[in-house]
């Protein structure tokens, strides 16, 4: 297990997770390809489409359940138009407790004349058995500003505070967080900031390097002010 701790691993999560011991992680945060063939149009220099985003790939859910400790939790990011597919698969294994609404500000593009401004995403909160939330009970609408799109390092980048909120509410210091789709490394930074360990998996080598550099910068900054 030690070889996985605080590492950003380049590979397919299905293959990498096979070697992680069962019931060894305390929390799973997943921001998988939603299955909507997403193409970001915000930047002048567009990101490439996310690999395997043309279908809802749920194969990782069962193996994630196996790796999670009893009493652990799963947070899975998704959105309204594919929510039913993710919910249907997750509830085969986990107990779904909430659908958290992430109110992210900033709006979106899409149909400018025929649809309302798209300003939220869903996060499915599910547990493996009895799970106890930490600290003061909060509601299921989280108003957290998304990152400035001009500073994105990944097309579906999430703010650090969003991941820190999940970690703070569902783990204790020293616990292990697994992110099977870690992208630019936000979950790893959030785990580091909150005194937890992380295991990050990312298929695309470009984002692995970005994630590793971001984690190194976070660690260096902490050392500077220690």
NORURDA-V625936 format. One record per residue. NEAR is the number of other ideal C-beta (glycine too) atoms within 8 Angstrom. Layout:
BEGIN
<<NEAR> <NEAR>>
END
This chain:
BEGIN
<<7> <4> <5> <9> <10> <7> <8> <13> <11> <7> <8> <6> <11> <9> <7> <12> <14> <7> <5> <13> <6> <6> <8> <9> <13> <11> <17> <15> <13> <13> <10> <10> <10> <12> <11> <8> <7> <11> <7> <11> <6> <7> <10> <3> <3> <8> <9> <4> <8> <9> <7> <7> <12> <5> <6> <8> <9> <8> <7> <13> <11> <9> <11> <14> <11> <8> <14> <16> <9> <7> <9> <14> <12> <18> <14> <12> <12> <11> <9> <5> <5> <12> <12> <6> <10> <13> <11> <8> <9> <14> <10> <7> <8> <10> <8> <11> <7> <7> <11> <12> <11> <12> <10> <11> <8> <8> <6> <7> <5> <6> <5> <6> <3> <4> <6> <3> <5> <8> <9> <8> <9> <13> <14> <16> <13> <13> <13> <15> <7> <5> <11> <5> <7> <8> <5> <3> <3> <5> <3> <8> <7> <12> <5> <11> <8> <9> <9> <5> <10> <6> <6> <13> <8> <10> <8> <10> <11> <11> <12> <10> <8> <12> <15> <11> <10> <13> <15> <10> <9> <13> <11> <6> <6> <6> <10> <12> <18> <16> <15> <13> <11> <15> <12> <11> <15> <15> <13> <16> <13> <14> <13> <13> <9> <11> <5> <13> <10> <14> <15> <13> <15> <13> <8> <7> <6> <6> <14> <12> <8> <12> <16> <10> <8> <14> <13> <8> <8> <11> <9> <8> <8> <9> <7> <6> <5> <4>>
END
